[in-house]
Amino acid sequence: MISKAWKAVIAVSAGAFAALGAVVYVHRDIPAHVLEAEYARPPSKFVLVDGVRMHYRDEGHGPTLLLVHGQFDSLLTWEPWAATLKSRYRVVRFDLTSHGLTGPDATGDYSIERTVQLLQHFADKLHLGRFSVAGSEMGATASLYYAARHPERVDRLILISPDGIRARHIAGRASLVDISPVFDMLAYTAPRTFAAGLLRNGFADPSRVTQHLIQQRYDLLRREGNRQGELSRIRQFDPADIAVHLRALRSPVLIMWGEKGAHAGVADELRRALQHARSVRIDVIRGAGNMAVQEEPESTVRSAKEFLDAGHGDAPSKSPHRRDPRFDRQDELPMDSVYVTRAA
């Protein structure tokens, strides 16, 4: 006979599993075709790359700029950049695997090696030739790995809040993040509060996170296969040899950090690590956190445009480029003199 104590344990356990089941049901996967009807409107397209059906947008004409988003994000984060830059540049952006409308990778491989391989083959598939690349957070890490390995393909490199760069990483002491079971459960069930928390944690001013941003992230997190894939990525994406790749960079580099997300002491480490880059510029975006692209789209795209235009003076333009007085910038500096500016 089962004791009263065991009956209580069984009852509580059954209740907990029922509650968890209800949470998983409420926050269940959304079929790809449902989300595509909402988020794959023109100019969205899909292309098959190494067995992965990748969602992308390709707009504008001129020198090519490839945009690589960050973790738990999508190509939609670059909308303000694309709107500003497509009159002068060919702006290409895509959803990484386990993100947005691209969905999971059937191989189950979310390592940095596989991520860079897909980036390379995507660029080849779209015949991008030689191009500039900008990456945010995790996308910045993937972008710098690509640029270091393919210097013949990369004109200019923009790294925004690069999450793979810390002083210990530059010194060759990187390691994978050990995520807690609580995060594991939250990421898998992906309640709306989890999506909101990811955004607010990345903003210097959480009150600037809109309901539209939250809903968009919440929806795309629940694209079938994304949550499971992203948990695998967190455990596999290891920039352990990032110091080697930093030293291998040859192209001009612009690094942007949100003022509230900047890491003290990293600028000097970067200056030493980027010893072969043609030039280095570091911009600190005032009033922004780690998600500077989302929080300060105008400031970040203005900084990027100045940097890109410096290398493409003959890029087509419908109107003369007007200098913003809030940006008191100097000409691009040599590698051994990193310039830090603060954007209003």
LOTI-349190 format. One record per residue: x, y, z of N, C-alpha, C in turn. Coordinates in steps of 0.05 Angstrom, whole numbers, plus 5000, padded with zeros to 4 digits. Last residue first. Layout:
XYZXYZXYZ...
//
This chain:
552662114400550362224415547862074408558161694405556061794388553661884406564861774418562261714430560061854414570761414399568961644398566261574410577361224398574761174412573161434410582060944357580561184363577861114375588360654361585460604362584060854371593560614329592360844343589360814343595760234296596860264323595760494338593060274246592460054265593460114293591260964232592860724229592360524251584361194225586961204237588560944231580361574182581061314192583961304202579362244207579862054186580661784198574762334263577262394248577462194225568462624282570262404276572762504262563462764317565962914312568162704308557162744308559362564305561862714298553463134308553662984333556062794332553263324256554963464276555263324302553762884202552162944226553963084247554563054135555862984160554163064184551262794081551463014099552662924126552462614016552562524044552962754062547862803964550462833978550262734007543562283937543962553948546662563962544061793915541961973905542262253915550161483897548461613918546461793905554860963888552661133878550961243900561561023912559060883914556761063904566561233912565061263887562461113887568761123960568161403954566461433929569160673997567760673972566860953965571560734045572760544027571460534000568361094069571161154068572660974049563460834071563861044050566761114048564060524117563960394091564460594068564260924157566460734154566460604127559361174150561761324147564161144142555960734160555960854134558461024129556860624214557560424194557760554167554761094237557561024241558560824220549461024221550961264213553961214215547960564247548160554218549660804207548260734301549960514292550260514261544461154304547261204311549060984299539760874288540661104273543661164278539060454327539560394298540660634283539860324384540760574372541160524342537559824395537060054413537760324400539359474355536459504361535859764376544859554358543459574332540559624336546259444411546359714402544859754375545659074456544059064431543859334418548559234500549759034482548259024455546359914502547459684515548659494494547260634497546360374487547660154503549261134509546561074517545460804508553761194455552761304480549861214485557860734430555260864425553960944451564360784411562660714434560060874431568360524361566260714368564660614392574660434338572760344359570860564365578260204283576760424295574860314315584160054249582259974269580860224280587159804188586460024206584359914226589159324170590059564158589459814175591358834218589158974205590159244194595358604248595658604219593358744204593958644301596558754293596958764263589758594339589258664311591758784298591958554391591258304376590858354346592659084407595058904404594358654387587459254406589559404391591959224386585058904442584458894414586559024397587259094490587758814482587258784452585059604491587959574489588659294480579459464494580559624472583559594469578559194543578659034518579959194495578059524587580659394582580859244556571159394597573559554604576159394598566559314548568159164568570859314573560059604539562959594533564459454556554859684550555659414547558659374541553860214553553260064577554059764574555360374501556760484524556360314549555959854453554260034468555760124493561259854405560159754430558159954441564059694344562159854358561259714383569659714304568459574326566559764340572059634240570559814257569159644279577859504203575959404223574659634238580659324140580059534160577759434178583458644138581858864128581559084149586158234164587658414147586058664139586757784219585057984204586858174189589757464251589857414223588257614206588757604303591457674292591657624262583657384307584057674309586657754297584856844305583356964283583557274283587456764353588856694328587456844305583356884388585757044388587357004363579656474383578956734372581456914370579255934396581656034382581256314370574255874419576655824436579155944423568655974412570756144399573356114414563855514402566155564420568355714406557855264403559155504390561355604408555254874433557154794412558855024402551455054467553354854478555554794458548455394436549755504460551855314470546455024398548555224390549955334415542654754428544954604418547254804411539055164434540255054458542754894451537555224381539055444394540355344420534754754369537254814355538955024370530354814403532154594407534854644393528155284379528955274407530955054413527055154325528955364332529955334361523054774313525854694313527854894323518455234289518954954295521954884292518855844321518955714295519755424301519356114369517655874369517355754341522356554358523456354376521956094374518656844329520756704315522356504332515157044370514156884348516356714335518657334402517157114413516156934391520357744367522257544377520857304388515357994359516957894336518957684345514058154410512357964396513857844373518258524422517858284438516258074423517558914383520058764384519658504399512359094399512758984372515358814371513259314448511659064447511958934419520059554454517259574446515859304446524559794498523859544485520859564479525560224530525560274501524860024485526160064581523560184574523360234544531459914587529459704581526759824573536960184566534460294577532160094569540659844545541460014568538960124582538559184528538259474525539259614550538958654541540958754523540759054518534758564575537358524586539558644568530458624540530958824560533658804573531058154508531258414497531958624518530357744545532757744528533158024517525257864565527557884583530157894567521857744522522058024532524558064549522657194520523357364497523657654505520557064570523356994564524257174540515257214567516957364585519957304580513256834532513557114522515357274540517056234540514756404545515256684535520355764522520256024510517756174515521755244533518955314533518355584521527255294525525855084511522855154510528855714557529355734528527655534513527355514607526055754597526455784567530755064612527855034612526455274600535755324610535155114591532055074589535455644654535555774628534755574607535455224692533155414691533055554664540254974686537854824678535455014676545155454658543755324681541255174671550755364616548155474621546755314643557055524611555555314624552855424632560055704550558455794573556955554585566655494533563855494529562355584554572255954536570955694542567955724538578656254525575756244521574755964529583956444528582756294551579756284549586856774494586656494488585556324511586557304501588957184512588956874508581557394482583857494466586457364475578757184525578557054499580957134481579657544565580657274569580657114542577258004545580158004549581257724552572757804493573257884521576257874525568857674441571257824448571157914477564157454427566457274429568957414438560557854420560457704446562657504449561358484397562158214392562358044417558358974386558058824411558958534407559858894319558159044338557558874362564558994270563858814293562258984313565759004203564459154225563658954246570659034153569358874174568259044196571559054082571559184108569959014128572458634043573458914040573759044067573957964036572758164054574058444050576557584006573757634000572557874015581657514023581357583995578457653988581157314074581757594071581457694042578456864102578056934073578657224069579356814155579956584138579856644108577757304175580557214180581356984162572357314160574257514149577157424153570356884191570256874162572257064150571257094243572456834235572556814204568057544241570957574243572457324236562957304237563957474215567057504217562357034285562356884260563557044237562357484318564357274321564657114296557857744300560457884298562657674300553857394315554357434286556957584281553757474370554757224359555357244329553958164358554157954379555257694368553358264288552558354315552658114334557358434231556058234249555558344276558358584164557858694191556358484207562858594110561058444127560858574154563758734040564158804068562258644085566358303986564258464000565258544028567057983925568458113947566458303960561857543911564457633903565957743928556757353915557257613927560057713919553356933895555457053878556157333889550156643927549056893917551057053900553556223938551056163924549856413912557556473968558156353941555656313925554756604014555956813998556656713970553556074031551356264024552456484007558655884041557155764019554755934011559956214086561656214062560056104038555956084122556356364114557856374087557055544129554555624117554655914107562155584154561855444129559255524114560855844201562455984182562355854154557755434225556555694220558155854199561455014229559154984212557855254205564955254267565955164241563655134221561855344311562755574297563855494269556354874311558954964318559755214302551754594304551554884307554155004317549054044275551654174279551254484280544753774258545053804286547553944294543453724205545853584214546153584244539054054197538553764200541053604209538354624233540154494215539854194218531954984238534154824248535954714225530555644208529955404223532355234229529656104178531355894167530855634182526756494202525256314185527056094173530156564264528356674244526856454229534856024276533956304279531956374257537355564263536055574290535055854296541955894220540455654228539655674257540856594207542556374214540856124221537856954156537456824183539356594186541257504124540057234124539557144153542358034076542157934104540657664104545458514037544558244038544558154068545359083999545158994027543858714028549159453959547559203958547559083986548760153972550059893974548059673968545760613969548660633962549960363960540760493985540960683963543860713953541260164029540760034003540760233979541860414079544260354062543660254034536860484104538760714101540860654080534459984103533060214093534860444087538359674130537759624102536359864089537959904182540459914166539959874137532759764197533560054194536160084178533159174195531359334177532159624175536058814224537558994207535759184190532558484249533858684266535358894249531058104213529358334216530658554233534357664215535057874196533458124199534357544287533757474260534657704241536257234350535357454334534657364306538956904384536156934389534957164372545157254370543657024381540857094388545357704311546257574336544457354346546457724238545157794264546357634288550257994189549957744204548857814232550258254124549558304152548958044166554458474073553058244084552658294114554658924020554858904049553258664059557559093958555958913974556658924004556759693920558559503935556859343954550359693886552859813893554659603906543459673906545559643886548059793895538059333941539859553934541859483913537658703977536558953967538759153960535558103997537758213981536658473968534557664051533557894036535958024022533056974067534757204064533357424050533156324096531556564091533456804089535255704071535955954086534256184076535055064082533455254068533655524082540654654078539154834095537655034077544054364045541754224056539954394074547654774029548554534044546254394058542355184018545255194022546054954039537255443981538255193993541255193994533756033996535755903980536755653995528356503994529656274006531556143986526757194008527056973990528256734006523357814018524457564028524557354007521758364010523458223990524657954000515458024013517558143997519058354012514857644075513757814054516057924038515457294118516957254093515757404069512157364162514757484163516457454137507157114153507257364167509957514162508056644126505956814116506057094128511956424159512756534133510556714121508956234201510656464205511556584179506355804175504756014188506456264192510455484157508855614137507055844149512655274205514255464188512355624169508555254264509355144238510655364221511055384327509355484306510355374280511254994388512455084362510255194344508055254448508855044429509955164403506355484495508555604480509755414460502255144511501655424506503855554489505254674518503154684498502554974491508854804558509954724533507754744511504954904599506755124590507855054562502754404604501054624596502754854585507154114622505854044597504154264586507954364671509954384650508854324623503154194696503654474692505754524670504053644696501753754682502054044676508553614728508753534700506353634683506253804776508453954763508753874734502453424786501553694782503753854767505652984794503752984772502853264765508353154839509853104815507953114790504153184876505553424870507053394843502652634876500652844868502053104860507252394895506152324868504252544858507452624946509652664927508652614898502752414968503052704965505252774945503751874967501551974952501752274947507951865003508551814975506251904957504951995049507252165041507852125011501451565054500351835049502552025038504050985019503551155043502451425034501050454984502550704983501950885006501749765000500050005000501850255000
//
